[in-house]
């Protein structure tokens, strides 16, 4: 049976730009994120992963009118993750107060982008990035 792991991705926003990191092991541009810990909600994992990977503290805006939807939640996707099996990935947008990144050991290259025309990688990275750029807080 294929291993399944719950994971999160976070698109941090600052002044109309989204942070993308070049993942060291995978060699592609992705938003920050990673696997959820046991007993952690997707939103808790998103806040933790953002802080651990980048040093940024996110504010997760309510972007859905659907009752019970976590703040910042913009999508869900599944993707193969090599020996880690299948990642069941919850995707969030978070507003941050600075563009000063303090990278952990998972990446050493990053950029703030205003579009996703040349990001490369899986198509859903750009698709979700566009949603993150335009997601507006409700209420």
C-alpha positions as CSV (number, residue, x, y, z in Angstrom):
1,X,0.0,0.0,0.0
2,X,1.2,3.5,-0.8
3,X,2.1,5.7,2.1
4,X,-0.1,8.7,2.5
5,X,1.1,11.8,4.4
6,X,-0.8,15.0,5.2
7,X,1.1,18.1,4.3
8,X,0.6,21.9,4.0
9,X,1.8,24.6,1.7
10,X,1.7,28.3,2.5
11,X,1.8,31.2,0.1
12,X,3.1,34.1,2.1
13,X,2.0,37.6,0.8
14,X,3.8,40.9,1.3
15,X,2.8,44.1,-0.6
16,X,1.3,42.3,-3.6
17,X,4.1,39.7,-3.8
18,X,4.3,36.0,-3.0
19,X,7.4,34.3,-1.5
20,X,8.7,31.3,-3.4
21,X,11.6,29.1,-2.3
22,X,13.9,27.0,-4.4
23,X,13.7,23.6,-2.5
24,X,17.2,22.3,-2.0
25,X,16.4,18.6,-2.4
26,X,13.9,18.9,-5.2
27,X,15.5,21.7,-7.1
28,X,12.2,23.4,-7.9
29,X,10.4,26.6,-6.9
30,X,7.7,25.9,-4.3
31,X,5.9,27.8,-1.5
32,X,7.1,27.0,2.0
33,X,5.5,23.9,3.6
34,X,5.9,20.4,4.8
35,X,4.3,17.4,6.5
36,X,1.8,17.9,9.4
37,X,2.8,16.6,12.8
38,X,0.5,14.2,14.7
39,X,-2.4,16.0,16.5
40,X,-1.7,19.1,14.4
41,X,-4.5,20.8,12.4
42,X,-3.6,21.9,8.8
43,X,-3.8,25.6,10.0
44,X,-1.4,24.9,12.9
45,X,1.0,23.1,10.6
46,X,0.9,25.9,8.1
47,X,1.8,28.5,10.7
48,X,4.5,26.3,12.1
49,X,6.1,25.4,8.7
50,X,6.1,29.1,7.6
51,X,7.8,30.1,10.8
52,X,10.3,27.2,10.8
53,X,11.3,27.5,7.2
54,X,11.3,31.3,6.7
55,X,11.2,33.0,10.1
56,X,8.0,34.7,9.0
57,X,4.8,34.9,11.1
58,X,1.7,34.7,9.1
59,X,-1.8,36.1,9.6
60,X,-4.3,33.8,7.9
61,X,-7.2,35.9,6.5
62,X,-10.7,34.4,6.2
63,X,-11.0,33.9,2.4
64,X,-14.0,31.6,2.2
65,X,-17.7,32.2,3.0
66,X,-18.1,28.5,3.8
67,X,-18.7,27.9,7.5
68,X,-15.9,25.9,9.1
69,X,-13.3,26.6,6.5
70,X,-10.0,27.4,8.2
71,X,-8.6,31.0,7.8
72,X,-6.3,31.2,4.8
73,X,-7.4,28.0,3.2
74,X,-7.3,28.3,-0.6
75,X,-7.1,24.8,-1.9
76,X,-6.2,21.1,-1.7
77,X,-4.2,18.9,-4.0
78,X,-2.5,15.5,-4.0
79,X,0.9,14.8,-5.4
80,X,3.5,12.0,-5.5
81,X,6.3,12.6,-3.1
82,X,8.8,9.9,-4.1
83,X,9.7,7.6,-1.2
84,X,7.3,9.6,1.0
85,X,4.3,8.2,-0.9
86,X,1.4,10.6,-1.7
87,X,1.1,14.0,-0.1
88,X,-2.4,15.1,0.7
89,X,-1.7,18.8,0.7
90,X,-3.8,21.6,2.3
91,X,-2.9,25.0,0.8
92,X,-3.0,28.3,2.6
93,X,-2.3,32.0,2.0
94,X,-0.9,34.1,4.8
95,X,-0.1,37.8,5.0
96,X,3.2,38.7,6.6
97,X,4.6,42.0,7.9
98,X,8.1,41.9,6.3
99,X,9.9,40.5,3.3
100,X,12.9,39.7,5.4
101,X,13.4,35.9,5.1
102,X,15.5,33.8,7.5
103,X,15.9,30.5,5.7
104,X,16.3,27.2,7.4
105,X,18.4,24.4,5.8
106,X,15.7,23.3,3.3
107,X,16.5,26.2,0.9
108,X,19.1,29.0,0.4
109,X,17.5,30.7,-2.6
110,X,14.2,32.6,-2.6
111,X,12.3,35.3,-4.4
112,X,9.2,37.4,-4.0
113,X,7.1,37.2,-7.2
114,X,4.2,39.2,-8.6
115,X,3.3,36.5,-11.3
116,X,3.9,32.9,-11.9
117,X,4.7,32.8,-15.6
118,X,8.2,31.5,-15.2
119,X,8.1,29.7,-11.8
120,X,8.2,26.2,-13.4
121,X,7.5,23.1,-11.4
122,X,4.1,21.4,-11.2
123,X,1.3,23.5,-12.9
124,X,-0.7,23.6,-9.6
125,X,2.1,25.7,-7.9
126,X,1.4,28.5,-10.3
127,X,-2.4,27.9,-10.3
128,X,-2.6,28.1,-6.5
129,X,-0.1,31.0,-6.5
130,X,-2.5,33.0,-8.7
131,X,-5.3,32.3,-6.3
132,X,-3.1,33.3,-3.3
133,X,-2.3,36.6,-5.0
134,X,-5.9,37.5,-5.6
135,X,-7.6,36.0,-2.5
136,X,-9.4,38.7,-0.6
137,X,-10.4,38.7,3.1
138,X,-14.1,38.2,3.7
139,X,-16.1,40.3,6.2
